[in-house]
Amino acid sequence: MSSFTEDEIAAELNRRRNAIENRDAENLENMRRAERIGCDTVCLSCGTPVKSYVVSDPANPLCDTCLGN
């Protein structure tokens, strides 16, 4: 039995949906920024534009900062 009201559940679902939409919008903007400056991917951790030949793992692209180099 849930102790949450319908309003609390609706508010939580709305918060989660908004967080997902914000994350997706940020990812889209990062990819657009990468394309504008000539990069073909972005770091999955911080969103920094990087060229695919610079990353060590193309399936999981990370910039030098996030790799700790």
C-alpha positions as CSV (number, residue, x, y, z in Angstrom):
1,M,0.0,0.0,0.0
2,S,1.4,3.4,-1.0
3,S,1.3,6.2,1.4
4,F,1.6,8.8,-1.4
5,T,-1.3,10.8,-2.6
6,E,-2.2,11.0,-6.3
7,D,-1.0,14.6,-6.4
8,E,2.4,13.6,-5.0
9,I,2.7,10.8,-7.5
10,A,1.7,13.1,-10.3
11,A,4.2,15.7,-9.2
12,E,7.0,13.2,-9.0
13,L,6.2,11.8,-12.5
14,N,6.1,15.4,-13.8
15,R,9.5,16.2,-12.2
16,R,11.0,13.0,-13.8
17,R,9.5,13.8,-17.2
18,N,10.9,17.4,-17.0
19,A,14.3,16.1,-16.0
20,I,14.4,13.7,-19.0
21,E,13.3,16.5,-21.4
22,N,15.9,18.8,-20.0
23,R,18.6,16.2,-20.4
24,D,17.6,15.4,-23.9
25,A,17.6,19.1,-24.8
26,E,21.0,19.5,-23.4
27,N,22.3,16.5,-25.3
28,L,20.9,17.9,-28.5
29,E,22.4,21.3,-27.9
30,N,25.8,19.6,-27.2
31,M,25.6,17.7,-30.5
32,R,24.7,20.8,-32.4
33,R,27.6,22.7,-30.8
34,A,30.0,19.9,-31.7
35,E,28.8,19.9,-35.4
36,R,29.3,23.7,-35.5
37,I,32.9,23.5,-34.5
38,G,33.7,20.4,-36.6
39,C,33.5,17.6,-34.1
40,D,31.5,14.5,-34.7
41,T,30.7,13.4,-31.2
42,V,30.5,14.6,-27.6
43,C,31.9,13.3,-24.3
44,L,29.2,11.2,-22.6
45,S,30.2,12.5,-19.2
46,C,30.5,16.3,-19.6
47,G,29.2,17.0,-23.1
48,T,32.5,18.5,-24.4
49,P,32.7,18.2,-28.2
50,V,35.4,15.8,-29.3
51,K,36.6,14.2,-32.5
52,S,35.9,10.5,-32.7
53,Y,39.6,9.7,-33.5
54,V,40.6,11.3,-30.2
55,V,38.5,9.1,-28.0
56,S,39.8,5.7,-26.8
57,D,36.5,3.9,-27.0
58,P,34.1,5.0,-29.8
59,A,31.2,3.3,-28.1
60,N,31.8,5.3,-24.9
61,P,33.4,8.6,-26.0
62,L,35.1,10.5,-23.1
63,C,37.2,13.6,-23.4
64,D,40.8,13.7,-22.0
65,T,39.6,15.5,-18.8
66,C,37.0,12.8,-18.0
67,L,39.5,10.1,-18.8
68,G,41.9,11.7,-16.3
69,N,44.7,12.2,-18.8
